[in-house]
């Protein structure tokens, strides 16, 4: 039987705790893990967006091991860390993509065929999740700080989901006005914005549920209005 396809796009707040003493997965990542249906899910985390920084990789191993998973990672620096990227991703229950530089990440993925491998794994039913760069990437584009402190539009996502995306919606003051402008002028497709500590769960290519672990955290549908501006529709998030 064909497995359902899932993406959990996290606006921010995948991990909680103090990086100097250890972090653990937040309720949003636990929600994604539960979607796998596995008692001890195999998780591959992808750290391209942070340049495969060793200290970040170590934190991910600690957090996912503590969460009762079987973790592995995909690094591209200085060479791919697994012999067959496609086969490795297909063997997972969940793929988690970190935040970081979205533009650099997408360029390297396309160079190494990670984009094709991720799509194949998603189509096979491997749960996809991530925050910031790791939530934007599944969409057609979104807002990014990949090129400097001033946010810009990036209409260059993988396009698994036929919408644009804006993470950190209530966490960075540039996010909401820029997203409204880019959607209103047609630079970005209509899409979904997600607050810190919230996530939007897609089944197939349809939004199925908004979830959050902070009171007031929400998701929003943003579409182009007739006057060339943006119309924002709030989506109540279920508290985890």
N, C-alpha and C positions, 0 to 999 in steps of 0.2 A: 504494500500500500504506500502511496506517495506521502512523504512527510510534509507537514506544514512548514512554510518558510516564515522565519521570524527575524525582525530587527528590533533591538532596543536602543533607541537614540537618547543618550543621557546628556542633559544640558550642563551638568556639573555636579560633582559630589559622588563620584564612584567609590571613593575610599574615605574612611574616617580614621582619626587617630593622629599621632604625632610622628612625622617621618623619621625623626632622630631615634625614636624608641620602637617604632613599628606601626604599620597601618593595617587595617582590615577592610574587607569588602563592605560596602554600604548596603542598605536594603535594596537599592536599585540593581546592583550587581547580583545580589542574592535572588532577586526576582528573575533576572535573565538566566541564572543557573537553574532555577526551578523549572523554567520552560523546557530544558533539555529532557526532563523526565528521568535522568540518570541519578542513581544514588551517590555515585562518585564520578562526576562528569570529567571528561578529558577537556582541558582548556588550553588553547594556544593564545598567548598574548603577543601582540604585534607592536613593537616599539619604534618603528621607523620614524615617526614624527618627532621623537626626542633624540634622534641620531643613535638609537640603540645604546644609550648611556648605561654603562655597567651597573651603576648604583641604582638606577631606576629598574633595571632588570632584576636585581637582587630583591628589591622591595616587592615587585610583582610576584616573584616566587614565594616570598614569605606570606604575602596576603592570600594568594590562591591556595597555597598548601594549608594554611590555617582554616580556610573555608571548606576543607574536605574534598578538594579536587585533585586531579592528576595534571599538574601544569607542565607546559612546555612553552618555548618561545620561538618566534620567527624573527631573526635579525638579518639585515642585509649588509651590514658593515662588519668586517672588511669584505666578506663574501657571505653568501647565504648560509645560514646556520643549519639547514637541513638539505639533504641531497635532492629531494623532490618536493618542491613547494606545494604543488597541487595535491599530491598524495597525502602529504602531512596534514593539510587543512581538511581534506575530506575525511580523515580519520578522527576528527575532533567532534565533541558535542557542542562546544561553544568556542567562538573566536572573539577575543576582546581586543579592540584597537585603542591605544592610548591617545591622549591629547598631544599637542605640539604644533609643529609647522605643517599645516595641511597641504600647501602647494608643493613643498619639497617631498612630502610623503607620497603624494599622487604621482609625481614625476618618477620617483624611484620605483614605485609599484609597477608602473607601465613599462619601465625599462627591464624589469626582472620578471614580468608576467604575473605579478601578484594580483593585479586587477582581475585577470581572467580566472585565476585560481579561486579568488574570493567569490566571484559570481557562481562558479561551479559548485563550491561548497554550500553557498546559500540555497541554490536551486535544489541541492540534494538534501536539504533540511538541517544543516548545521546552523545553530543559532548565532546570529551576528549581534555584537554589542560594542559600545564604546562611548566615550565622552569627548566633547569639543571637536577636535579634528576627527576623532573616532566616531562621532555621531554625524558630522557633516558629510563625511566621505560617501555614505550610501546614497545620498540625494543627488540632484542635478547640480547643485551649487549652494552657496550660502555666503555668510559674512566671515571674514578671517583677518587675523593680524599677522599673516605669514610674511608680509612685506615690510612690516614696521609697526610702530605704535598706533598709527592711524588705521582704523579698520577699512577694508575695501570689500567689494564683491568678488566672489570667485565662482563663475558659472562653469565649473569644470569637474564636478563630482563624478562618481562611478555611474550614477543613474539607475541603480537598482530600484530606487523609489522615485516616482515621477513628480517630485516636489522639491522645492528649495528648503533650506533649513537654517535656523539661527540658534546656536547654543548660547549659554550664559545670558539669557535674555534680560533678566533683572539684575545681573551681576556686574555689568559693564555699561556705563552710561551711553556709549556710542551705539550699542547694539540695536536698540529698538528704533531710533530715528533713521539709522542707515538702512535697516531691513525694510522699513516702511517705504523709504524713498526708492530702493532698488526694485522692490516688488511693484510699487506704483508706476514706475517708469518702464517696467517690462524687462529690465536687465536680468532679474531673477524670476523664475517661475513662482506662482503662488505656492505657499508651503507652510511649514510648521515651525514655530518658535518654542523653545523650552527653557524654563527658569532653572536656576541653580537648585539642586536637590530634587529635581523632577526628571521624568523620562517619558517618552512616547513609545509605546509598543505597537509595531506594525505586524499584522498577519498578512502574508503575501505582500501586496503593495497598498493595503488599506490600513489606516490607523484604527487600532482596536481598543486601546486603553491608555489613558494617561495615569501615571502613578507618581507619588512623591513621598518623601519622608520628613518634610517640613511643612508646618501649617502655612497656607497662603501660596505655596509653590504651585505653579500651574503650567499648562501648555496652551498654545494659541494657534488658530488657523489665520493666516494673513493672505489676503487676496487683493487683486487690483480692483479699485472702484472705478465707476464710470468717469469720474473727474480726473483720472490719472493719479490719484492718491491711493493709499492703502486702507483696506477695511480689516480690522482685527476682531476675531471672534474668540472669546475665552473658552477654554475647555477645562472643566473641573477635573482635578486629579484625585484618584483614590489614594487615601493615606495608607502607607505600608507600615 
